[in-house]
């Protein structure tokens, strides 16, 4: 898993398209606005991430290993295929990137 920052979204998706897992970390505007439709974990978190992976099975497996209880794959089957992370799963993903 390789970490990418806010302005590196395209690089993160390219890395996933080439067969890697990409963690795209950013501070969302939703946190600043405290939007009511955002799940509690995401409202409490100061950072969010997209975990991009072309391999849907591996993406789901990694999300579960990170502690995501309900894995929702967004944009399945496209180059934007990802799982959203926050809180403890995000901290664990960041740690994996540092190993």
C-alpha distances in whole Angstrom, upper triangle without the diagonal:
4,7,10,13,16,18,15,15,16,13,10,12,13,10,9,13,12,10,7,5,6,7,10,12,16,20,21,25,26,25,28,30,30,30,31,30,26,25,26,22,22,25,25,21,21,18,16,13,12,9,9,9,13,13,15,15,12,11,14,13,10,12,15,13,12,16,16,20,21,18,19,17,18,20,19,20,19,17,16,15,13,14,15,14,16,18,17,14,12,13,11,8,9,10,7,5,9,9
4,7,10,13,15,12,12,13,11,8,11,12,8,9,13,12,11,8,6,5,6,9,11,14,18,20,23,25,24,26,29,29,29,31,30,26,26,27,23,22,25,24,21,20,17,15,12,12,10,10,11,14,15,17,18,15,14,17,17,13,15,18,16,15,18,19,22,23,20,21,19,19,20,20,21,19,16,16,16,14,15,15,15,17,18,18,15,13,14,13,9,9,11,9,5,8,10
4,7,10,12,9,10,13,10,8,11,13,10,11,15,15,14,11,9,6,5,6,7,11,14,17,20,22,21,23,26,26,27,29,27,24,24,24,21,19,22,22,18,17,13,12,10,10,9,10,13,16,17,19,20,17,15,18,18,15,15,19,17,15,18,18,22,23,20,20,19,19,20,21,22,20,17,16,16,14,14,14,13,14,16,16,14,11,12,12,9,7,10,9,6,9,11
4,7,8,6,7,10,8,6,10,11,10,11,14,15,15,12,11,7,6,5,6,9,13,15,18,20,20,21,24,25,25,28,26,23,23,24,21,19,22,22,18,16,13,12,9,10,10,11,13,16,18,20,22,19,17,20,20,17,17,21,20,18,21,20,24,24,21,21,19,18,19,20,21,19,16,15,16,14,15,14,14,15,17,18,16,13,14,15,12,10,13,13,10,12,15
4,6,5,7,10,9,9,12,14,13,14,17,18,19,16,14,10,8,6,5,6,10,12,15,17,17,18,21,22,23,26,25,22,22,23,20,18,20,20,16,14,11,11,9,10,12,13,16,19,21,22,24,22,19,22,23,20,19,23,22,19,22,21,25,25,22,22,20,19,20,22,23,21,18,16,17,15,16,15,14,15,17,18,17,13,14,16,13,11,15,15,12,14,17
4,6,6,10,10,10,12,15,15,16,18,20,21,18,16,12,10,7,6,5,8,9,12,15,15,16,18,20,20,23,23,20,21,22,20,17,18,19,16,13,10,10,9,10,13,14,17,20,23,23,25,23,20,23,24,21,20,24,24,21,23,22,25,25,23,21,20,18,19,22,23,20,17,15,17,15,16,14,14,15,17,19,18,15,16,18,16,14,18,18,16,17,21
4,6,8,9,10,12,13,14,16,18,19,21,19,17,13,12,9,9,8,11,12,14,17,18,18,21,22,23,26,25,22,24,25,23,20,22,23,19,17,14,14,12,13,15,15,18,20,24,24,27,25,22,25,27,24,23,27,27,24,26,25,28,28,25,24,22,20,20,23,23,20,17,15,18,17,18,17,17,18,21,23,22,18,20,22,19,17,20,21,18,19,23
4,6,5,6,9,10,11,13,14,15,17,15,14,10,10,7,9,10,13,14,17,19,20,21,23,25,25,28,26,24,25,26,24,21,23,24,20,18,15,14,12,12,13,12,15,17,20,22,24,22,20,23,24,21,21,25,25,22,25,24,27,27,24,23,20,19,19,21,21,18,15,13,16,15,17,16,17,18,21,23,21,17,19,20,17,16,19,19,15,18,20
4,5,5,6,9,10,11,12,14,16,14,13,9,9,6,9,10,13,13,16,18,19,20,22,23,23,26,24,21,23,24,22,19,22,23,20,18,15,13,10,9,11,10,13,15,18,19,22,20,17,20,22,20,19,23,23,21,24,22,25,24,21,20,17,15,15,17,18,15,12,10,13,12,14,14,15,17,20,22,20,17,19,20,17,16,20,19,16,19,22
4,5,5,6,9,10,10,12,15,14,13,11,12,10,13,13,17,17,19,21,22,24,25,27,26,29,27,24,26,28,26,23,25,27,23,22,19,17,14,12,13,11,13,14,18,19,22,21,18,21,23,21,21,25,25,24,26,24,28,26,23,21,18,16,15,17,17,14,10,10,13,13,16,16,18,20,24,25,23,20,22,23,19,19,22,21,18,21,23
4,6,5,6,9,10,11,13,11,11,9,11,9,12,14,17,18,21,23,24,25,27,28,28,31,29,26,27,29,26,24,27,27,24,22,19,17,14,13,13,11,13,14,17,19,22,20,18,21,23,20,21,24,24,23,26,24,28,27,24,22,20,18,17,19,18,15,12,12,14,14,17,17,18,21,24,24,22,19,21,21,18,17,20,19,16,18,20
4,5,5,6,9,10,11,9,8,5,7,6,10,12,16,17,20,21,22,24,26,26,26,29,27,24,24,26,23,21,24,25,21,20,17,14,11,9,9,7,9,11,14,16,19,16,14,18,19,16,17,21,21,19,22,21,24,23,20,19,16,15,15,16,16,14,10,10,11,11,13,14,15,17,20,21,18,16,18,18,14,14,17,16,13,16,18
4,5,5,6,9,10,9,9,7,9,9,12,14,18,18,21,22,23,25,27,27,26,29,26,24,24,27,24,22,25,26,23,22,19,16,13,10,9,6,8,9,12,14,17,16,13,17,19,17,17,21,21,20,23,21,24,23,19,18,15,13,12,13,13,10,6,7,9,9,13,14,16,19,22,23,20,18,20,20,17,17,20,18,16,19,21
4,5,5,6,9,9,10,9,12,12,15,17,21,21,24,25,27,28,30,31,30,32,30,28,28,30,28,25,29,30,26,25,22,19,16,13,13,9,10,10,13,16,19,17,16,19,21,19,20,23,23,22,25,24,27,26,22,21,18,17,15,16,15,12,8,10,12,13,16,18,19,22,25,26,23,21,23,23,19,19,22,20,17,20,21
4,5,5,7,6,7,6,10,11,14,17,21,22,25,26,27,29,31,31,31,33,31,28,28,30,27,25,28,29,25,25,21,19,15,13,11,9,9,9,12,15,17,15,14,18,18,16,18,21,21,20,23,22,26,25,21,21,18,17,17,17,16,14,10,11,12,13,15,17,18,21,24,24,21,19,21,20,16,16,19,16,14,17,18
4,5,5,5,5,6,9,11,14,17,21,21,24,25,26,29,30,30,29,31,29,26,26,28,25,23,27,28,25,24,21,18,14,11,9,6,5,6,9,11,14,12,10,14,15,14,15,18,18,18,21,20,23,22,18,18,14,14,14,13,12,11,8,9,9,10,13,15,16,19,22,22,19,18,20,19,15,16,19,16,14,18,18
4,5,7,9,9,13,14,18,20,24,24,26,27,29,31,32,32,31,33,30,28,28,31,28,26,30,31,28,28,24,21,17,14,12,9,7,6,9,12,15,13,13,16,18,17,18,21,22,21,24,23,25,24,20,19,16,15,14,13,11,9,6,9,10,12,15,17,19,23,26,26,22,21,24,23,19,20,22,20,18,21,22
4,6,9,10,14,15,19,22,26,26,29,30,31,33,35,35,35,36,34,31,31,33,31,29,32,33,30,29,26,23,19,16,14,11,9,8,11,14,16,14,14,18,19,17,19,22,22,22,25,24,27,26,23,22,19,19,17,16,14,13,10,13,13,15,18,20,21,25,27,27,24,22,24,23,19,20,22,19,17,20,21
4,7,9,13,15,19,22,26,26,29,30,31,33,35,35,34,36,33,30,30,32,29,28,31,32,29,29,25,22,19,16,13,10,7,6,8,11,13,11,11,15,15,14,17,19,19,19,23,22,25,24,20,20,17,18,17,15,14,13,11,13,12,13,16,19,20,23,26,25,22,21,23,21,17,19,20,17,16,19,19
4,6,10,13,16,19,23,24,27,28,28,31,33,33,32,34,31,28,28,29,26,25,29,29,26,26,22,19,16,13,10,8,7,8,9,12,13,10,10,14,14,12,15,17,17,17,20,20,23,23,19,19,16,17,17,16,15,15,12,13,13,12,14,17,17,20,23,22,19,17,19,17,14,15,17,13,12,15,15
4,7,10,13,16,20,21,24,25,25,28,30,29,29,30,28,25,24,26,23,21,25,25,22,22,19,16,12,10,7,6,5,8,9,11,12,9,8,12,12,9,11,14,14,13,17,16,19,19,16,16,14,15,16,15,15,14,12,12,11,10,11,13,13,17,19,18,15,14,16,14,11,12,14,11,10,14,14
4,6,9,13,16,18,21,22,22,25,27,27,26,28,26,23,23,24,21,19,23,23,20,19,16,13,10,8,6,5,7,10,12,13,15,12,10,14,14,12,12,16,16,14,17,17,20,20,17,17,14,15,15,15,16,15,12,11,11,9,11,12,12,15,17,17,14,12,14,14,10,11,13,11,9,13,14
4,6,10,13,15,18,19,19,21,24,23,24,25,24,20,20,21,18,16,19,19,16,16,12,10,6,6,5,6,9,13,14,15,16,14,11,14,15,11,11,15,15,12,15,15,18,18,16,16,14,14,16,17,18,17,14,12,12,9,10,10,9,11,14,14,12,9,11,11,8,8,11,10,8,12,14
4,7,10,12,15,16,17,19,21,21,21,24,22,19,19,20,18,15,18,18,15,14,10,8,5,5,6,8,11,14,16,17,19,17,14,16,18,15,14,18,18,15,18,17,20,20,17,17,15,14,15,17,18,16,14,12,12,10,11,10,10,11,14,16,13,10,13,14,10,10,14,13,11,14,17
4,7,9,13,14,14,16,18,19,19,22,21,17,18,18,15,13,15,16,12,11,7,6,4,7,9,11,14,18,20,20,22,19,16,18,20,16,15,18,18,15,17,16,20,20,18,18,17,16,18,20,21,20,17,15,15,12,12,10,9,10,12,14,12,9,11,13,10,9,13,13,11,14,17
4,6,9,11,11,12,15,16,17,20,19,16,17,17,15,12,14,14,11,9,6,6,6,9,12,14,17,20,22,22,24,22,19,21,23,19,18,21,21,18,20,18,22,21,20,19,18,17,19,21,23,21,19,16,17,14,14,11,11,10,13,15,15,11,13,16,13,12,16,17,15,17,20
4,7,9,8,9,12,13,14,17,17,14,15,15,14,10,11,12,9,6,5,6,8,11,14,17,20,24,26,25,27,25,22,23,25,22,20,23,23,20,21,19,22,22,21,20,20,19,20,23,26,24,22,18,19,17,16,12,12,10,13,16,16,12,14,17,16,14,18,20,18,20,23
4,5,6,7,9,10,11,14,14,11,13,14,13,9,10,12,10,8,7,7,9,11,15,17,21,23,25,24,27,25,22,23,25,22,20,23,24,21,21,19,22,21,20,18,19,17,19,21,24,22,21,17,18,16,15,12,12,11,13,17,17,14,16,19,18,17,20,22,21,22,26
4,5,5,6,9,9,13,13,11,14,15,15,11,11,13,12,10,10,10,13,15,18,20,24,26,28,27,30,29,25,26,28,26,23,26,27,24,24,22,24,23,22,21,21,19,20,24,26,24,23,19,21,19,18,15,15,14,16,20,20,17,20,23,21,21,24,26,24,26,29
4,5,5,6,6,9,9,8,11,12,12,9,8,11,10,10,10,10,13,15,18,20,24,26,28,26,29,28,24,25,27,25,22,25,26,23,23,20,22,21,20,19,20,17,20,23,26,24,24,20,21,18,17,13,14,13,15,19,19,17,19,22,21,21,24,26,25,27,30
4,5,5,7,10,11,9,11,11,11,7,6,8,8,7,8,9,13,15,19,21,25,28,29,28,30,29,25,25,27,25,22,24,25,22,22,20,22,21,21,20,21,20,22,25,28,26,26,22,22,20,18,14,14,12,13,17,18,15,17,21,20,20,23,25,24,25,29
4,6,8,12,13,12,14,14,14,11,9,11,11,9,11,12,16,18,22,24,28,30,32,31,33,32,28,29,31,28,25,28,29,25,25,23,25,25,25,23,24,22,25,28,31,29,28,24,25,23,21,18,17,15,16,20,21,19,20,24,23,22,25,27,26,28,31
4,5,9,11,10,13,14,15,12,9,12,13,12,14,14,18,20,23,25,29,31,33,31,34,33,29,29,32,30,27,29,30,27,27,24,26,25,25,23,24,22,24,28,31,29,28,25,26,23,22,18,19,17,18,22,23,21,23,26,25,25,28,30,29,31,34
4,6,9,8,10,10,12,9,6,9,11,11,13,14,17,19,23,25,28,31,32,30,32,32,28,28,30,28,25,27,28,25,24,22,23,22,23,22,23,22,24,27,30,29,29,25,25,23,21,17,17,15,16,20,21,19,21,24,24,24,27,29,29,30,33
4,6,6,9,10,12,10,8,11,13,14,15,14,17,19,22,24,27,30,31,29,31,31,27,27,29,28,24,26,28,25,24,22,22,21,21,20,21,20,22,25,28,27,27,23,24,21,20,16,17,16,17,21,21,20,23,25,25,25,28,30,30,32,34
4,6,8,9,12,11,9,12,14,16,17,16,19,20,23,26,29,31,32,29,31,31,28,27,29,28,25,26,28,26,24,21,21,20,21,19,22,20,23,25,29,28,29,25,25,23,20,17,18,17,18,21,22,21,24,26,26,27,30,31,31,33,36
4,6,9,12,10,9,13,15,16,17,16,18,18,21,23,26,28,29,26,28,28,25,24,27,26,22,23,26,24,22,19,19,17,18,16,18,17,19,22,25,25,26,22,22,20,18,15,16,15,17,20,20,20,23,25,25,26,29,30,30,32,35
4,6,8,6,6,10,11,13,13,12,14,15,18,20,23,26,27,24,26,26,22,21,24,23,19,21,23,20,19,16,17,15,16,14,16,15,18,21,24,24,24,20,20,17,15,12,13,12,14,17,17,16,19,21,21,22,25,26,26,29,31
4,6,5,6,9,10,13,14,12,14,15,17,20,23,25,26,23,24,24,21,19,22,21,17,18,20,18,16,13,13,12,14,13,16,15,19,21,24,24,25,21,20,17,14,11,11,10,12,14,15,15,17,19,19,21,23,24,25,27,29
4,5,5,6,9,12,13,12,15,17,19,22,25,28,28,25,26,26,23,21,23,22,18,19,21,18,16,14,14,14,16,16,19,19,22,24,27,27,28,24,23,20,16,13,12,10,10,13,14,15,16,19,19,20,23,24,25,27,29
4,6,5,6,10,10,10,12,15,16,20,22,25,26,23,24,23,20,19,20,19,15,16,18,14,13,11,12,12,14,14,17,17,21,23,26,26,26,22,21,18,14,11,9,7,6,9,10,11,13,15,16,17,19,20,21,23,25
4,5,5,8,8,7,10,12,15,18,21,24,25,23,24,23,20,19,21,19,16,17,19,16,15,13,14,14,14,14,16,16,19,21,25,24,24,20,19,16,13,9,8,6,7,11,11,11,13,16,16,16,19,20,21,23,25
4,6,8,10,10,13,16,18,21,25,28,28,26,28,27,23,23,25,23,19,21,22,19,18,16,17,17,18,18,20,19,22,24,28,27,27,23,23,19,17,13,12,9,10,13,15,14,16,18,19,19,22,24,24,25,28
4,7,9,10,14,17,19,22,25,29,29,27,28,27,24,23,25,23,19,21,22,18,17,16,17,18,19,19,21,21,24,26,30,29,28,25,24,21,18,14,12,9,8,11,13,13,14,17,18,18,20,22,23,24,26
4,5,7,10,14,16,19,23,26,27,25,26,25,22,22,23,20,17,19,20,16,15,15,17,17,18,18,20,20,23,25,28,27,26,22,22,18,16,12,10,6,6,9,11,10,11,14,14,14,16,19,19,20,23
4,7,11,14,17,20,23,27,28,27,28,26,23,24,25,22,19,22,22,18,18,18,20,21,21,21,22,21,24,26,29,27,26,23,23,19,17,14,12,8,9,12,13,11,11,15,15,14,17,19,19,20,23
4,7,11,13,16,20,23,24,24,25,23,20,21,22,19,17,19,20,16,17,16,19,19,18,18,19,18,21,23,26,24,22,19,19,16,14,11,9,7,8,11,12,8,10,13,12,11,14,16,16,17,20
4,7,10,13,16,20,21,20,22,20,17,17,19,16,14,17,17,14,15,13,16,16,15,15,15,14,17,19,22,21,19,16,16,12,11,7,6,5,8,11,10,7,10,12,11,11,14,16,15,17,20
4,6,9,13,16,18,17,19,17,14,15,17,14,12,15,16,13,14,13,16,16,14,14,13,13,15,17,19,18,16,13,13,9,8,6,5,7,10,12,10,7,10,12,9,10,13,14,13,15,18
4,6,10,13,14,14,16,15,11,13,15,12,11,14,15,13,15,13,16,15,12,12,10,10,12,13,15,14,12,9,9,6,6,5,6,9,13,14,11,9,13,13,10,12,15,15,14,17,19
4,7,10,11,11,13,11,8,10,12,9,8,12,13,11,13,12,15,14,11,11,10,10,12,12,14,14,12,10,8,5,5,6,7,10,14,14,11,9,12,12,9,11,14,12,12,15,17
4,7,9,9,12,10,7,11,13,11,11,14,15,14,16,15,18,17,13,12,10,10,10,10,11,10,8,7,6,4,7,9,11,14,17,18,14,13,16,15,12,14,16,14,13,17,18
4,5,7,9,7,6,9,11,10,11,14,15,14,17,16,18,17,13,13,10,11,11,10,10,10,8,9,6,6,9,12,13,17,20,20,16,15,18,17,13,16,18,15,14,18,19
4,6,9,8,8,11,13,12,14,16,17,18,20,18,21,19,15,15,11,12,11,9,8,8,7,8,7,8,11,15,17,20,23,23,20,19,22,20,17,19,21,18,18,21,22
4,6,5,6,9,10,11,12,14,15,16,19,17,19,18,14,14,11,13,13,10,9,11,10,12,9,10,12,16,17,21,24,23,19,19,22,20,17,20,21,18,18,22,22
4,5,5,6,9,10,11,12,14,15,17,15,16,15,11,11,8,10,11,8,8,10,11,11,8,9,10,14,16,19,22,22,18,18,21,20,17,20,22,19,19,23,23
4,5,5,6,9,10,11,12,14,16,14,15,14,11,12,10,13,14,11,11,14,15,15,12,11,12,15,17,20,22,21,18,19,22,19,17,20,22,19,20,23,22
4,5,5,6,8,10,10,12,14,14,15,15,12,13,11,14,15,13,13,15,15,15,12,11,11,15,15,19,21,19,16,17,19,16,14,17,18,15,16,20,19
4,5,5,6,9,10,11,13,11,13,13,9,10,8,11,12,11,12,13,13,12,9,8,8,11,12,16,18,17,13,14,17,15,12,15,17,14,15,19,19
4,6,5,6,9,10,11,9,11,10,7,8,8,11,13,11,13,15,16,15,11,9,8,11,12,15,17,16,13,14,17,15,13,17,18,16,17,21,21
4,5,5,6,9,10,10,11,12,9,12,11,15,17,15,16,18,18,18,14,12,11,14,14,17,18,16,13,15,17,14,13,17,17,14,16,20,19
4,5,5,6,9,9,12,12,10,12,12,15,17,15,17,18,18,17,14,11,10,12,11,14,15,14,10,12,13,11,9,13,13,11,13,16,15
4,5,5,6,5,8,9,7,9,10,13,16,15,17,18,18,16,13,10,7,9,8,11,13,11,8,10,12,10,9,13,14,12,14,17,17
4,5,5,5,7,8,7,11,12,15,18,17,19,21,21,19,16,13,11,12,11,13,14,12,9,12,14,11,11,15,16,14,17,19,19
4,5,7,10,12,11,14,15,18,21,19,21,23,22,21,18,15,13,14,12,14,14,11,9,11,12,9,10,13,13,11,14,17,16
4,6,9,11,11,14,15,17,20,19,22,23,22,20,17,14,11,12,9,10,10,8,5,8,9,6,7,10,10,10,12,15,15
4,6,9,10,13,15,17,21,20,23,24,24,22,19,16,12,12,10,10,10,8,5,9,10,9,10,13,13,13,16,18,18
4,6,6,9,11,14,18,17,20,21,21,19,16,13,9,9,8,9,10,9,6,9,12,11,11,14,15,15,17,20,20
4,6,10,13,15,19,18,21,23,24,21,18,15,12,12,11,12,12,12,10,13,15,14,15,18,19,19,21,23,24
4,6,10,12,16,15,19,20,22,19,16,14,10,11,11,13,14,14,12,14,17,16,16,20,21,20,22,25,26
4,6,10,13,12,15,17,18,16,12,10,7,9,10,12,14,14,11,13,17,16,15,18,20,19,20,23,24
4,6,10,9,13,14,16,13,10,8,6,8,10,13,16,17,14,15,18,18,17,20,22,21,22,25,26
4,7,6,9,11,12,10,7,6,5,8,11,14,18,18,15,16,19,19,16,19,22,20,21,24,25
4,6,9,9,11,8,6,5,6,8,12,15,18,20,17,17,20,20,18,20,23,22,22,25,27
4,6,6,8,6,5,7,9,11,15,18,22,23,20,20,23,23,20,23,25,24,23,27,28
4,6,8,8,5,7,10,13,16,20,23,24,20,20,24,23,20,23,26,24,23,27,28
4,7,8,6,10,13,16,19,23,26,27,23,23,26,25,22,25,27,25,24,28,29
4,5,5,9,13,15,19,22,26,27,23,22,26,25,22,24,27,25,24,27,28
4,6,9,12,15,18,21,25,26,22,21,24,24,20,22,25,22,21,25,26
4,6,10,12,15,18,22,23,20,18,22,22,18,20,23,21,20,24,25
4,7,10,13,17,20,21,18,17,21,20,17,19,22,20,19,23,24
4,7,10,13,17,17,14,13,17,17,14,16,19,17,17,20,22
4,6,10,13,14,11,11,15,14,12,14,17,16,16,20,21
4,7,11,12,10,9,13,13,11,13,16,16,16,19,21
4,7,9,6,5,9,10,9,11,13,14,14,17,19
4,7,6,5,8,10,10,11,13,15,15,17,19
4,6,5,6,9,10,11,13,15,16,17,19
4,5,5,6,9,10,11,12,14,16,17
4,5,5,6,9,10,11,13,15,16
4,5,5,6,9,10,11,13,15
4,5,5,6,9,10,11,13
4,5,5,6,9,10,11
4,5,5,6,9,10
4,5,5,7,9
4,5,5,7
4,5,5
4,6
4
